Amino acid sequence: MATFLITGANRGIGLELVRQAAAAGHHVLAACRGPGRAKELKALEARDDCDVEVVPMDVSEANSIGTAKTHIGTKPIHVLINNAGIMGDDPQSPLDMNFDVLTKVLAVNTVAPLRVTKAFLPNLEAAKGKVIVISSGMGSFGYEETSKMAYCTSKTAVNRLFHGLASALRPKGVAVGIYSPGWVRTAMGGPGATLSVEESARGLLQQIEQLDLAHSGSFSNYAGRQLNW
Ligand SMILES: NC(=O)c1ccc[n+]([C@@H]2O[C@H](COP(=O)([O-])OP(=O)(O)OC[C@H]3O[C@@H](n4cnc5c(N)ncnc54)[C@H](OP(=O)(O)O)[C@@H]3O)[C@@H](O)[C@H]2O)c1
Protein backbone atom coordinates (compact mmCIF):
# COMPACT_ATOMS: atom_id res chain seq x y z
CA MET A 1 0.00 0.00 0.00
CA ALA A 2 1.14 3.53 -0.75
CA THR A 3 1.98 6.45 1.53
CA PHE A 4 0.07 9.68 0.76
CA LEU A 5 0.88 13.17 2.06
CA ILE A 6 -2.14 15.49 1.70
CA THR A 7 -2.15 19.20 2.63
CA GLY A 8 -5.23 21.10 3.82
CA ALA A 9 -6.50 17.75 5.12
CA ASN A 10 -8.85 18.94 7.87
CA ARG A 11 -11.92 19.87 5.79
CA GLY A 12 -13.40 20.08 2.31
CA ILE A 13 -11.82 18.16 -0.55
CA GLY A 14 -8.65 17.45 1.45
CA LEU A 15 -10.52 15.69 4.26
CA GLU A 16 -12.44 13.55 1.77
CA LEU A 17 -9.21 12.63 -0.08
CA VAL A 18 -7.85 11.46 3.29
CA ARG A 19 -11.00 9.40 3.99
CA GLN A 20 -11.01 7.69 0.60
CA ALA A 21 -7.25 7.06 0.43
CA ALA A 22 -7.32 5.57 3.95
CA ALA A 23 -10.41 3.49 3.15
CA ALA A 24 -8.50 2.05 0.17
CA GLY A 25 -5.85 0.84 2.63
CA HIS A 26 -3.20 3.51 2.12
CA HIS A 27 -1.09 5.10 4.84
CA VAL A 28 -2.09 8.79 4.94
CA LEU A 29 -0.02 11.62 6.38
CA ALA A 30 -2.75 14.22 6.79
CA ALA A 31 -1.26 17.71 7.04
CA CYS A 32 -3.20 20.63 8.46
CA ARG A 33 -2.30 23.93 10.11
CA GLY A 34 -4.60 23.60 13.13
CA PRO A 35 -4.70 20.00 14.40
CA GLY A 36 -6.39 21.24 17.61
CA ARG A 37 -9.41 22.34 15.54
CA ALA A 38 -9.38 19.33 13.20
CA LYS A 39 -12.00 17.21 15.00
CA GLU A 40 -13.06 15.00 12.06
CA LEU A 41 -9.46 14.36 11.06
CA LYS A 42 -8.44 13.52 14.64
CA ALA A 43 -11.39 11.10 14.81
CA LEU A 44 -10.06 9.35 11.67
CA GLU A 45 -6.60 9.19 13.21
CA ALA A 46 -8.03 7.53 16.33
CA ARG A 47 -9.76 4.73 14.40
CA ASP A 48 -8.17 1.27 14.37
CA ASP A 49 -9.44 0.36 10.89
CA CYS A 50 -7.50 3.03 8.97
CA ASP A 51 -3.95 4.32 8.91
CA VAL A 52 -4.11 8.13 9.23
CA GLU A 53 -1.46 10.24 10.94
CA VAL A 54 -2.06 13.96 11.49
CA VAL A 55 0.94 16.18 10.71
CA PRO A 56 0.91 19.88 11.67
CA MET A 57 1.87 22.02 8.66
CA ASP A 58 1.02 25.57 7.63
CA VAL A 59 2.00 25.53 3.95
CA SER A 60 2.60 29.29 3.88
CA GLU A 61 5.30 29.06 6.60
CA ALA A 62 8.72 27.71 5.57
CA ASN A 63 9.53 26.87 9.21
CA SER A 64 6.33 24.87 9.57
CA ILE A 65 7.11 22.89 6.41
CA GLY A 66 10.59 22.24 7.86
CA THR A 67 9.11 20.93 11.13
CA ALA A 68 6.77 18.62 9.21
CA LYS A 69 9.73 17.40 7.16
CA THR A 70 11.65 16.60 10.35
CA HIS A 71 8.59 14.74 11.70
CA ILE A 72 8.19 12.63 8.53
CA GLY A 73 11.92 12.07 8.05
CA THR A 74 13.07 9.92 5.11
CA LYS A 75 9.87 7.88 4.75
CA PRO A 76 9.18 7.30 1.03
CA ILE A 77 6.08 9.18 -0.18
CA HIS A 78 4.23 7.72 -3.16
CA VAL A 79 1.68 10.54 -3.60
CA LEU A 80 1.95 14.14 -2.46
CA ILE A 81 -1.31 16.07 -2.94
CA ASN A 82 -0.92 19.85 -2.67
CA ASN A 83 -4.55 20.57 -1.88
CA ALA A 84 -4.48 23.47 0.62
CA GLY A 85 -5.77 26.67 -0.93
CA ILE A 86 -7.59 29.93 -0.27
CA MET A 87 -9.93 32.07 -2.34
CA GLY A 88 -9.03 35.36 -0.64
CA ASP A 89 -11.32 38.25 0.25
CA ASP A 90 -12.54 40.90 -2.19
CA PRO A 91 -11.76 43.24 -3.80
CA GLN A 92 -9.58 41.38 -6.29
CA SER A 93 -10.49 42.75 -9.71
CA PRO A 94 -7.72 44.23 -11.92
CA LEU A 95 -8.73 47.86 -11.23
CA ASP A 96 -9.68 47.38 -7.58
CA MET A 97 -7.16 44.99 -6.05
CA ASN A 98 -6.33 44.49 -2.39
CA PHE A 99 -2.58 43.90 -2.74
CA ASP A 100 -2.27 42.22 0.64
CA VAL A 101 -4.85 39.69 -0.52
CA LEU A 102 -3.06 39.21 -3.85
CA THR A 103 0.23 38.55 -2.04
CA LYS A 104 -1.37 36.14 0.45
CA VAL A 105 -3.27 34.18 -2.21
CA LEU A 106 -0.14 33.80 -4.32
CA ALA A 107 1.81 32.68 -1.23
CA VAL A 108 -0.67 29.90 -0.36
CA ASN A 109 -1.84 28.77 -3.81
CA THR A 110 1.30 29.24 -5.91
CA VAL A 111 4.47 29.47 -3.82
CA ALA A 112 3.52 26.94 -1.14
CA PRO A 113 2.85 23.93 -3.40
CA LEU A 114 6.32 24.26 -4.94
CA ARG A 115 7.97 24.84 -1.53
CA VAL A 116 6.23 21.79 -0.03
CA THR A 117 7.14 19.69 -3.06
CA LYS A 118 10.80 20.73 -2.86
CA ALA A 119 10.92 19.88 0.84
CA PHE A 120 9.59 16.35 0.23
CA LEU A 121 11.38 15.69 -3.06
CA PRO A 122 13.82 13.14 -1.54
CA ASN A 123 10.81 11.22 -0.14
CA LEU A 124 9.09 11.33 -3.55
CA GLU A 125 12.24 10.28 -5.40
CA ALA A 126 12.72 7.37 -2.99
CA ALA A 127 9.26 6.08 -3.97
CA LYS A 128 9.40 7.15 -7.67
CA GLY A 129 6.21 8.89 -6.58
CA LYS A 130 3.68 11.34 -7.96
CA VAL A 131 3.18 14.99 -7.06
CA ILE A 132 -0.21 16.57 -7.52
CA VAL A 133 -1.46 20.14 -7.34
CA ILE A 134 -5.17 20.82 -6.94
CA SER A 135 -5.60 23.72 -9.32
CA SER A 136 -8.82 25.14 -10.77
CA GLY A 137 -10.59 25.75 -14.06
CA MET A 138 -10.53 29.41 -12.94
CA GLY A 139 -6.79 29.31 -13.70
CA SER A 140 -7.48 28.73 -17.39
CA PHE A 141 -7.11 31.68 -19.80
CA GLY A 142 -10.55 30.70 -21.13
CA TYR A 143 -12.15 31.73 -17.81
CA GLU A 144 -13.17 35.30 -18.56
CA GLU A 145 -14.75 36.45 -15.27
CA THR A 146 -12.39 39.04 -13.67
CA SER A 147 -13.79 39.53 -10.16
CA LYS A 148 -11.49 36.92 -8.52
CA MET A 149 -8.23 37.79 -10.27
CA ALA A 150 -5.94 37.05 -7.31
CA TYR A 151 -7.30 33.50 -7.09
CA CYS A 152 -7.39 32.97 -10.88
CA THR A 153 -3.83 34.27 -11.29
CA SER A 154 -2.56 32.08 -8.45
CA LYS A 155 -3.93 28.99 -10.19
CA THR A 156 -2.64 30.04 -13.64
CA ALA A 157 0.79 30.56 -12.10
CA VAL A 158 0.82 27.27 -10.22
CA ASN A 159 -0.16 25.50 -13.46
CA ARG A 160 2.88 27.01 -15.16
CA LEU A 161 5.17 26.13 -12.24
CA PHE A 162 3.99 22.53 -12.12
CA HIS A 163 4.15 22.17 -15.90
CA GLY A 164 7.81 23.17 -15.62
CA LEU A 165 8.26 20.92 -12.60
CA ALA A 166 7.05 17.97 -14.68
CA SER A 167 9.93 18.46 -17.14
CA ALA A 168 12.43 18.79 -14.29
CA LEU A 169 11.16 15.67 -12.47
CA ARG A 170 10.67 13.34 -15.45
CA PRO A 171 14.33 12.20 -15.42
CA LYS A 172 13.94 11.41 -11.71
CA GLY A 173 10.91 9.19 -12.37
CA VAL A 174 8.48 11.47 -10.49
CA ALA A 175 5.22 12.26 -12.34
CA VAL A 176 3.28 15.53 -11.92
CA GLY A 177 -0.51 15.88 -12.09
CA ILE A 178 -2.34 19.23 -12.33
CA TYR A 179 -6.04 18.75 -11.62
CA SER A 180 -9.20 20.80 -11.32
CA PRO A 181 -11.50 19.17 -8.77
CA GLY A 182 -14.62 20.56 -10.49
CA TRP A 183 -17.04 22.87 -8.70
CA VAL A 184 -17.43 21.24 -5.30
CA ARG A 185 -19.76 21.83 -2.33
CA THR A 186 -17.22 22.97 0.31
CA ALA A 187 -16.73 26.18 2.27
CA MET A 188 -14.92 27.50 -0.81
CA GLY A 189 -17.25 26.14 -3.50
CA GLY A 190 -20.47 26.98 -1.62
CA PRO A 191 -23.71 25.03 -1.30
CA GLY A 192 -24.77 25.63 -4.92
CA ALA A 193 -21.80 23.78 -6.43
CA THR A 194 -22.50 20.87 -8.73
CA LEU A 195 -20.32 18.16 -7.14
CA SER A 196 -20.15 16.49 -3.73
CA VAL A 197 -16.74 16.10 -2.10
CA GLU A 198 -17.18 12.33 -2.48
CA GLU A 199 -17.59 12.52 -6.29
CA SER A 200 -14.72 14.95 -6.73
CA ALA A 201 -12.28 13.06 -4.48
CA ARG A 202 -13.19 9.71 -6.08
CA GLY A 203 -12.46 11.13 -9.54
CA LEU A 204 -9.23 12.79 -8.43
CA LEU A 205 -7.93 9.57 -6.86
CA GLN A 206 -8.74 7.68 -10.08
CA GLN A 207 -6.80 10.24 -12.13
CA ILE A 208 -3.89 10.01 -9.70
CA GLU A 209 -3.83 6.22 -9.93
CA GLN A 210 -3.73 6.38 -13.74
CA LEU A 211 -1.10 9.15 -13.88
CA ASP A 212 2.20 8.07 -15.43
CA LEU A 213 5.33 9.80 -16.74
CA ALA A 214 3.92 9.86 -20.29
CA HIS A 215 1.09 12.15 -19.11
CA SER A 216 3.13 14.12 -16.58
CA GLY A 217 2.53 17.87 -16.58
CA SER A 218 -0.87 17.87 -18.23
CA PHE A 219 -3.90 19.79 -16.89
CA SER A 220 -7.16 17.91 -16.56
CA ASN A 221 -10.26 17.76 -14.41
CA TYR A 222 -11.36 15.21 -11.81
CA ALA A 223 -13.08 13.18 -14.55
CA GLY A 224 -10.00 13.00 -16.79
CA ARG A 225 -11.09 15.67 -19.30
CA GLN A 226 -8.09 17.60 -20.67
CA LEU A 227 -8.34 21.34 -19.84
CA ASN A 228 -7.02 24.30 -21.81
CA TRP A 229 -4.26 26.35 -20.17
N1 LIG B 1 -14.45 23.80 -3.94
C1 LIG B 1 -14.32 24.08 -5.23
O1 LIG B 1 -15.31 24.22 -5.96
C2 LIG B 1 -12.94 24.18 -5.82
C3 LIG B 1 -12.88 24.42 -7.22
C4 LIG B 1 -11.63 24.50 -7.81
C5 LIG B 1 -10.49 24.33 -7.06
N2 LIG B 1 -10.58 24.10 -5.71
C6 LIG B 1 -9.32 23.92 -4.96
O2 LIG B 1 -9.40 22.74 -4.20
C7 LIG B 1 -8.58 22.88 -3.04
C8 LIG B 1 -9.39 22.54 -1.80
O3 LIG B 1 -10.49 23.43 -1.76
P1 LIG B 1 -11.79 23.22 -0.84
O4 LIG B 1 -12.94 23.52 -1.68
O5 LIG B 1 -11.69 21.94 -0.12
O6 LIG B 1 -11.59 24.47 0.15
P2 LIG B 1 -11.92 24.65 1.70
O7 LIG B 1 -13.07 23.80 2.11
O8 LIG B 1 -11.96 26.11 1.90
O9 LIG B 1 -10.60 24.05 2.42
C9 LIG B 1 -9.37 24.65 2.23
C10 LIG B 1 -8.33 23.86 2.98
O10 LIG B 1 -7.04 24.48 2.78
C11 LIG B 1 -6.46 24.69 4.06
N3 LIG B 1 -5.52 25.80 4.09
C12 LIG B 1 -5.69 27.08 3.70
N4 LIG B 1 -4.58 27.80 3.93
C13 LIG B 1 -3.67 26.94 4.48
C14 LIG B 1 -2.36 27.07 4.96
N5 LIG B 1 -1.70 28.24 4.92
N6 LIG B 1 -1.72 25.97 5.44
C15 LIG B 1 -2.37 24.78 5.51
N7 LIG B 1 -3.63 24.60 5.08
C16 LIG B 1 -4.27 25.67 4.59
C17 LIG B 1 -7.65 24.94 4.99
O11 LIG B 1 -7.25 24.80 6.34
P3 LIG B 1 -7.93 25.68 7.55
O12 LIG B 1 -9.17 24.92 7.97
O13 LIG B 1 -6.88 25.70 8.59
O14 LIG B 1 -8.27 27.02 6.99
C18 LIG B 1 -8.58 23.84 4.50
O15 LIG B 1 -8.19 22.60 5.01
C19 LIG B 1 -8.05 24.32 -3.05
O16 LIG B 1 -6.74 24.33 -3.58
C20 LIG B 1 -9.02 25.02 -3.98
O17 LIG B 1 -8.43 26.15 -4.60
C21 LIG B 1 -11.78 24.03 -5.08
PDBQT file of the ligand as one rigid body, heavy atoms in Angstrom, charges set to zero:
ROOT
HETATM    1  N1  LIG A 301     -14.446  23.798  -3.935  1.00  0.00    +0.000 N 
HETATM    2  C1  LIG A 301     -14.323  24.077  -5.227  1.00  0.00    +0.000 C 
HETATM    3  O1  LIG A 301     -15.308  24.223  -5.955  1.00  0.00    +0.000 OA
HETATM    4  C2  LIG A 301     -12.944  24.183  -5.825  1.00  0.00    +0.000 A 
HETATM    5  C3  LIG A 301     -12.878  24.419  -7.215  1.00  0.00    +0.000 A 
HETATM    6  C4  LIG A 301     -11.633  24.501  -7.812  1.00  0.00    +0.000 A 
HETATM    7  C5  LIG A 301     -10.490  24.333  -7.059  1.00  0.00    +0.000 A 
HETATM    8  N2  LIG A 301     -10.576  24.102  -5.710  1.00  0.00    +0.000 N 
HETATM    9  C6  LIG A 301      -9.320  23.925  -4.962  1.00  0.00    +0.000 C 
HETATM   10  O2  LIG A 301      -9.395  22.743  -4.199  1.00  0.00    +0.000 OA
HETATM   11  C7  LIG A 301      -8.576  22.876  -3.039  1.00  0.00    +0.000 C 
HETATM   12  C8  LIG A 301      -9.394  22.538  -1.797  1.00  0.00    +0.000 C 
HETATM   13  O3  LIG A 301     -10.490  23.434  -1.764  1.00  0.00    +0.000 OA
HETATM   14  P1  LIG A 301     -11.789  23.219  -0.841  1.00  0.00    +0.000 P 
HETATM   15  O4  LIG A 301     -12.941  23.520  -1.677  1.00  0.00    +0.000 OA
HETATM   16  O5  LIG A 301     -11.689  21.940  -0.120  1.00  0.00    +0.000 OA
HETATM   17  O6  LIG A 301     -11.591  24.468   0.149  1.00  0.00    +0.000 OA
HETATM   18  P2  LIG A 301     -11.920  24.645   1.704  1.00  0.00    +0.000 P 
HETATM   19  O7  LIG A 301     -13.068  23.796   2.107  1.00  0.00    +0.000 OA
HETATM   20  O8  LIG A 301     -11.965  26.108   1.898  1.00  0.00    +0.000 OA
HETATM   21  O9  LIG A 301     -10.597  24.048   2.416  1.00  0.00    +0.000 OA
HETATM   22  C9  LIG A 301      -9.365  24.648   2.228  1.00  0.00    +0.000 C 
HETATM   23  C10 LIG A 301      -8.328  23.857   2.976  1.00  0.00    +0.000 C 
HETATM   24  O10 LIG A 301      -7.038  24.484   2.779  1.00  0.00    +0.000 OA
HETATM   25  C11 LIG A 301      -6.460  24.690   4.060  1.00  0.00    +0.000 C 
HETATM   26  N3  LIG A 301      -5.522  25.799   4.089  1.00  0.00    +0.000 N 
HETATM   27  C12 LIG A 301      -5.694  27.082   3.704  1.00  0.00    +0.000 A 
HETATM   28  N4  LIG A 301      -4.581  27.802   3.928  1.00  0.00    +0.000 NA
HETATM   29  C13 LIG A 301      -3.669  26.941   4.485  1.00  0.00    +0.000 A 
HETATM   30  C14 LIG A 301      -2.355  27.068   4.955  1.00  0.00    +0.000 A 
HETATM   31  N5  LIG A 301      -1.697  28.237   4.917  1.00  0.00    +0.000 N 
HETATM   32  N6  LIG A 301      -1.722  25.968   5.443  1.00  0.00    +0.000 NA
HETATM   33  C15 LIG A 301      -2.368  24.782   5.509  1.00  0.00    +0.000 A 
HETATM   34  N7  LIG A 301      -3.631  24.598   5.084  1.00  0.00    +0.000 NA
HETATM   35  C16 LIG A 301      -4.274  25.665   4.587  1.00  0.00    +0.000 A 
HETATM   36  C17 LIG A 301      -7.648  24.944   4.994  1.00  0.00    +0.000 C 
HETATM   37  O11 LIG A 301      -7.246  24.801   6.345  1.00  0.00    +0.000 OA
HETATM   38  P3  LIG A 301      -7.934  25.679   7.552  1.00  0.00    +0.000 P 
HETATM   39  O12 LIG A 301      -9.166  24.916   7.966  1.00  0.00    +0.000 OA
HETATM   40  O13 LIG A 301      -6.882  25.701   8.587  1.00  0.00    +0.000 OA
HETATM   41  O14 LIG A 301      -8.275  27.020   6.986  1.00  0.00    +0.000 OA
HETATM   42  C18 LIG A 301      -8.583  23.836   4.501  1.00  0.00    +0.000 C 
HETATM   43  O15 LIG A 301      -8.191  22.595   5.014  1.00  0.00    +0.000 OA
HETATM   44  C19 LIG A 301      -8.045  24.315  -3.051  1.00  0.00    +0.000 C 
HETATM   45  O16 LIG A 301      -6.740  24.334  -3.583  1.00  0.00    +0.000 OA
HETATM   46  C20 LIG A 301      -9.020  25.022  -3.984  1.00  0.00    +0.000 C 
HETATM   47  O17 LIG A 301      -8.432  26.155  -4.596  1.00  0.00    +0.000 OA
HETATM   48  C21 LIG A 301     -11.785  24.032  -5.079  1.00  0.00    +0.000 A 
ENDROOT
TORSDOF 0
